[in-house]
Amino acid sequence: MSIYLVQVDYSRFFSQEIVPIGCLHVGSALKNAGYEVKVIHCTELEIDRYVDEIVKAQPLWVGFSAMTGPQTMHSAWMSKRVKAQSDIPVVWGGIHPSLLPEQCLQEDYIDFVIIGEGEETALELTQRLEGRKDLEGVLGLGYKRRENGQSKAVINPRRPFIQDLDDDKYRLNFELLDVPRYFLKAGTGKYQRVFSYKTSRGCPFSCGFCYNNEFNLRRWRGKSAEGVIEDINYLKKTYGIDGVKFYDDEFYVNRKRALKILECIGIPAKTDIRIDMITEDLAARLKEFNVFDILIGIESGSDRILKLLNKGITVEQTKRGVRLLAKHTLRVGYSAIIGIPTETEEEMNSTIDLILWIHSIHKNKSVTIGPYLPYPGSALYHWTMKQGFVPPRKTEDWGLIDRWRKDLYKVLPWVRDDYIYYLREYMKFFNYDIAPISKLAELRLRHRFVKFPLDVALVHFLYDQAIPEKNWFGRFLRKAHRVLKD
């Protein structure tokens, strides 16, 4: 019998272009053990089509990879449809169910939850279901048991982390995916076949807003440089990739390993890094190895807020790092957070001013800003409930925790009306190489003037035409979006 692994992404995010890394890892482990695996990566617009396929195939089980937010909501929609038409066991895994397993198991449409890393637990669950054996003792598994006519959630002990990510049992089977589907364009169109890849798991830092504190227990584990280089060389030889986006939570924990990978893969790369890791020497090396994009969380222009978030940096360190990155003309995406409980208007303005300062000195960059969201598993999660946050009672309602929503003030009591939403929308204009739009956005932000946002409405209209690509106009707009954003 086959196993289906599903990731449902939100069509408005363009995230369907990013490799479903969790499904790829779990699917590869199952495939390597001899099982037939099918990976489905779709949007909420395609749910009915793929439910029909799954119900017809009657797999041993169907698994959903879910992060907190719209992915949780859309996975719930699809799971309900599967259960309404079949008795196929539905398994949830990934960040959200790992952090809220009991709540997930309260739902009629979820039969099992895989907690933490999924490879070994998914394999053992498959073997138990195949042999119709009891699930007691399957580490990292949550399931339901009938007691006195009632359904009770059972959470087995946590499974230890995989220690050797290079083990052949976990070797990635890229044939599970339609690899060319995930080719991205980058470097103003210079690179046409950029593929996403993850070299490590976890992060040793303790940012208060991050799921890693609980999900990975602040532990970092990486594949060997040799193992990563072998995979990238395979992708180059087999699929002709000409760039790679590394989606590690923190790529440079082991700097020597990171630089060896960048030097030896022989193609340009995108990585994430902490701003306090940037040095003159490292910036020069990144330029030498043709790192075409870097994502950095600067988070705030207020030292008090940075301390509250336990970011471990200061505003001065941010400025020092930005100057070095600008000096070496590295392409950088800076992200920040506002709308944090206890944040004053002055502190919010300091973050806006910091981004405007970055905009003035670092031309080769993009910026994004969004509201603080109380993610389960983060160090500040329970603190936010004391600040008035009421967690959703149903799994699908976690879809409301979406940083791109206009009306987040309805679920986050510390967010005022739609002010943050429009700040973010105008900062998006900095990401496009169109001077009049960028200047208008800068003027609005300097004066904190976000009323009469007709310009935003126009951009949203064009964006809505581009997403479904229903006609020649939509296809043209989507291509234009990619070119301008590069």
Stockholm file with secondary structure:
# STOCKHOLM 1.0

chainA/1-486         MSIYLVQVDYSRFFSQEIVPIGCLHVGSALKNAGYEVKVIHCTELEIDRYVDEIVKAQPLWVGFSAMTGPQTMHSAWMSKRVKAQSDIPVVWGGIHPSLLPEQCLQEDYIDFVIIGEGEETALELTQRLEGRKDLEGVLGLGYKRRENGQSKAVINPRRPFIQDLDDDKYRLNFELLDVPRYFLKAGTGKYQRVFSYKTSRGCPFSCGFCYNNEFNLRRWRGKSAEGVIEDINYLKKTYGIDGVKFYDDEFYVNRKRALKILECIGIPAKTDIRIDMITEDLAARLKEFNVFDILIGIESGSDRILKLLNKGITVEQTKRGVRLLAKHTLRVGYSAIIGIPTETEEEMNSTIDLILWIHSIHKNKSVTIGPYLPYPGSALYHWTMKQGFVPPRKTEDWGLIDRWRKDLYKVLPWVRDDYIYYLREYMKFFNYDIAPISKLAELRLRHRFVKFPLDVALVHFLYDQAIPEKNWFGRFLRKAHRVLKD
#=GR chainA/1-486 SS CEEEEEEEECGGGTGGGSCCHHHHHHHHHHHHTTCEEEEEEEEGGGHHHHHHHHHHHCCSEEEEECCTTHHHHHHHHHHHHHHHHCCCCEEEESHHHHHSHHHHHTSTTCCEEECSCCHHHHHHHHHHHHTTCCCTTCTTEEEEEEETTEEEEEECCCCCCCSCTTSGGGCCCGGGSCGGGGCEEETTTTEEEEEEECCEECCSCCCTTCTHHHHSTTCCEECCHHHHHHHHHHHHHHHCCCEEEECCSCTTSSHHHHHHHHHHHCSCEEEECCGGGCCHHHHHHHHHTTEEEEEEEEECSCHHHHHHTTCCCCHHHHHHHHHHHHHTTCCEEEEEEECCTTCCHHHHHHHHHHHHHHHHHCCSEEEEEEECCCCTTSTTHHHHHHTTCCCCSSGGGGGGCCTTCSCGGGTCTTSCTTHHHHHHHHHHGGGSSCHHHHHHHHHHHHTTCCSSCHHHHHHHHHHHHHTTCCSHHHHHHHHHHHHHHC
#=GC SS_cons         CEEEEEEEECGGGTGGGSCCHHHHHHHHHHHHTTCEEEEEEEEGGGHHHHHHHHHHHCCSEEEEECCTTHHHHHHHHHHHHHHHHCCCCEEEESHHHHHSHHHHHTSTTCCEEECSCCHHHHHHHHHHHHTTCCCTTCTTEEEEEEETTEEEEEECCCCCCCSCTTSGGGCCCGGGSCGGGGCEEETTTTEEEEEEECCEECCSCCCTTCTHHHHSTTCCEECCHHHHHHHHHHHHHHHCCCEEEECCSCTTSSHHHHHHHHHHHCSCEEEECCGGGCCHHHHHHHHHTTEEEEEEEEECSCHHHHHHTTCCCCHHHHHHHHHHHHHTTCCEEEEEEECCTTCCHHHHHHHHHHHHHHHHHCCSEEEEEEECCCCTTSTTHHHHHHTTCCCCSSGGGGGGCCTTCSCGGGTCTTSCTTHHHHHHHHHHGGGSSCHHHHHHHHHHHHTTCCSSCHHHHHHHHHHHHHTTCCSHHHHHHHHHHHHHHC
//
